[in-house]
Amino acid sequence: MGYGNSPLEKSRIYHHEHPKNYSFLMHDPNKEYGGHVIYYDESRYRVKSSKTSNFITEDNDNAIIFMGDSYTEGLQVSFEKTFADIIGKTLEVPTLNLGVSSYSPILYKSQVKNEVVQSQGSLIIMQVYSNDFHDDNKYLSREKYNKNFQGID
């Protein structure tokens, strides 16, 4: 009942991630922002609509890949107002927005290893904010070493 939310699910590789193929109406009780629908695709990243995907193919290998936390993900604004989409439209190139709330450089490293190397993007823009390094310390304090694990190492 009521408004949906922006859930973060537990992840073996990234600590947390969004659910697959999920959407909700963004709502702020203070009415500072909201009123637009947020969509996550099968790879758990924000996309324009339920009919789009964040996958980059050989057809758009000049795509820009954006990595970052909630500022990159941009839930407070409609998809068309995120800086990733604005830059893509301005430069007339496809974009891939890998922003996820509370991500930090140690999680970006896992994203690069597991997803970005499989993409054909030619430029990566990584947005880092000062609180990201505090988050790194938090994630690293909980890390368990496994030399065969493909996540955080």
Secondary structure as the mmCIF struct_conf table of DSSP 4:
data_model
#
loop_
_struct_conf.conf_type_id
_struct_conf.id
_struct_conf.beg_label_comp_id
_struct_conf.beg_label_asym_id
_struct_conf.beg_label_seq_id
_struct_conf.end_label_comp_id
_struct_conf.end_label_asym_id
_struct_conf.end_label_seq_id
STRN STRN1 GLU A 9 SER A 11
TURN_TY1_P TURN_TY1_P1 ARG A 12 TYR A 14
STRN STRN2 HIS A 15 GLU A 17
HELX_LH_PP_P HELX_LH_PP_P1 HIS A 18 PRO A 19
TURN_TY1_P TURN_TY1_P2 LYS A 20 ASN A 21
STRN STRN3 TYR A 22 HIS A 27
TURN_TY1_P TURN_TY1_P3 PRO A 29 ASN A 30
BEND BEND1 GLU A 32 TYR A 33
STRN STRN4 GLY A 34 TYR A 40
TURN_TY1_P TURN_TY1_P4 GLU A 42 SER A 43
BEND BEND2 ARG A 44 ARG A 44
STRN STRN5 ARG A 46 VAL A 47
BEND BEND3 LYS A 48 SER A 49
TURN_TY1_P TURN_TY1_P5 SER A 50 LYS A 51
HELX_RH_3T_P HELX_RH_3T_P1 GLU A 58 ASN A 60
TURN_TY1_P TURN_TY1_P6 ASP A 61 ASN A 62
HELX_LH_PP_P HELX_LH_PP_P2 ALA A 63 ALA A 63
STRN STRN6 ILE A 64 MET A 67
BEND BEND4 ASP A 69 ASP A 69
HELX_RH_AL_P HELX_RH_AL_P1 SER A 70 GLU A 73
TURN_TY1_P TURN_TY1_P7 LEU A 75 GLN A 76
BEND BEND5 VAL A 77 VAL A 77
HELX_RH_3T_P HELX_RH_3T_P2 PHE A 79 LYS A 81
BEND BEND6 THR A 82 THR A 82
HELX_RH_AL_P HELX_RH_AL_P2 PHE A 83 LEU A 91
TURN_TY1_P TURN_TY1_P8 GLU A 92 GLU A 92
STRN STRN7 THR A 95 ASN A 97
TURN_TY1_P TURN_TY1_P9 SER A 101 SER A 102
HELX_RH_AL_P HELX_RH_AL_P3 PRO A 105 ASN A 114
TURN_TY1_P TURN_TY1_P10 GLU A 115 GLU A 115
HELX_RH_3T_P HELX_RH_3T_P3 VAL A 116 GLN A 118
BEND BEND7 SER A 119 SER A 119
BEND BEND8 SER A 122 SER A 122
STRN STRN8 LEU A 123 MET A 126
TURN_TY1_P TURN_TY1_P11 SER A 130 SER A 130
HELX_RH_AL_P HELX_RH_AL_P4 ASN A 131 SER A 141
TURN_TY1_P TURN_TY1_P12 ARG A 142 ARG A 142
TURN_TY1_P TURN_TY1_P13 LYS A 147 ASN A 148
BEND BEND9 GLN A 150 GLY A 151
#
